[in-house]
């Protein structure tokens, strides 16, 4: 089992300035990329209230969390309506079992979307760490490519042009 990844601010190992900046950029992208979740136009007023309430409970939600937040708001509203209808029935009513089965199914959907939204900080930091490694490797490859592309000496171009002139 790997140890939890630390934030770049909490790391004590020696890193180059490039590694530090890559890790900081990756952390900023993963932890909060300055986007906010967007509500679906399909939400009704009650679902929209739930969506906004969920959105305000966690500052780390980003636009990437929009689908799960929208679905969670819809399923929470649906579950509440089923619960109210179920409560209105007597315990002996045979329809109560149908409501219970639907509520259990919706409860599974709620848990699925809540799980999708609950990425712990340690996992987000691990993801940022992996993104930083990729960014560092990309920078190294870019540096290697620029080193291999040697600039053409303008005098060599003039020499080639004069050679061609005398050969014709």
N, C-alpha and C positions, 0 to 999 in steps of 0.2 A: 504494500500500500504506500502510495507516495505521500509525502508531507504536503500540507496545505501551502499553496503559493501565496507569497506575501505581496503586498502592494509595493510599487517601486520606492515609495517614501520610507517603507519599513525594511528594505533590503540593506544588508551590510556588506555584501560581496563587492569586489572591485569590478567595475564595468567601464567600458569606454564611453565617451560622450555620445557616440552614435547609438550604442546599445541603450543607454539611458533615455535618449530622446525617442527611440523606437518603442521602448517599453511604455513610456509616458503616453505616447500617441495611441498605442494599442489599448492601454487602460482607459483612456478618455473615450475611445470608440466603444468599448465594451461596457464600461460602467455607466456612462451617461453620454450618449452621443448628441446631446442637446436637441433631441426630437421628443415629441410628446405623442401619446397614443391618440389615434383619430377614431371618433365614433362613426359607426356605419349609419348611412341614411335609412337603413331598414329598421333601426331601433324605434320602438314607440316611445312615448314620453316617459313612462315608468321605467323602461329598460335604459333609457338615456340617463335618468337620474341615478340608477344603479351603476352605470358605466362611469359617470363622473365621480361618484362616491368612491368606487374602486380605484380610479385614476389618482385621486388625491391621497389615498392611503400609502402610496409608494412613489417616491420621487425618482426611483430608478427605472420605472417603466418607460419604454421608448416606443417609437412608431412601430417597431418590429413586434411589439406586444399587442398591437391593435386587434388582430383577429381573435386571439385568445380572450382578451378583455371584452370584446363585443359578444362572443359566444357565451362567456361566463355570465354576462349581464342578462342575456336572453334566457339561459337555462335557470338562473336564479329566479327570474320573474316567473317563468313557467312553473317551477317547483313551488313557489309561493302560492300561485293560483290553484295548483292541484291540491296543495295542503289545505287551503281554505275550503275547496269543494269537498275534500275528504272529511274535514271537520264538521261540515254541515250534514253529513250522512250519519245514520245510527250505525253502531258497530255490527249489527246483524244484517245490514244491507249488503247484498251480494256485490253491488257496484263498488263497494269500498276496496275489495281485493284488486280490482282493475286499476283503481287510483294508486294503490300501494305499489303495484308492479311498475306503473309508469313513473312514479316518484323514485323508485330504486334505480330505474334506467337513467333518469335525468340526473340523479345523484352521482352516478358513475361519470356522466359527461362533465358535471361540475368539477369533480375531482381531477379528471383528465386535464381540463383547462387550468385549474388552479396549480397543478403540477407543472404545466408548461410555463406558468408565470413565476414560479418559485425557484428560480435559479439562484442558489446560495452565492454569497459574496465570494467564497473560496473557489467555486466553479467559474464565476465570471473572471476572477483574477487568473485562474489557470488558462482560460480562453485568451485573455489578454496576453499572457506570457507566450502562448503558442503563436498568436498573431505577431508579437514582437519578433520572435525567432524567424518567422517567414519574412517580415519586413527587413531584418538584418541581412538575411541570405539574399534577398532581392537587391539590396544596396551593394553587397559584395559582388554579385553578378554584374550589376551595372558598372561598377568600378573596373572590373576585369574587362568588360566589353570596351570601355572607353580607353583603357590602356592598350588594348590590341589594335585599336583604330589609330594608327599613327598619322599625324598630320603630313600632308604632302608638301614637300619643300617647294615653294614657288620657283626657285631657281632650277630645280629638276624639270619642271614643266616647260620653262623657257628653253632649256637644253634640248629636251625632246622635240620641241617645235622647230628649233634650228637644225637639228639632225634631219628631221623629215624634210625640211626646206632644201637642204643640200643633196638629199638622196633623189629628189625629183628632178 
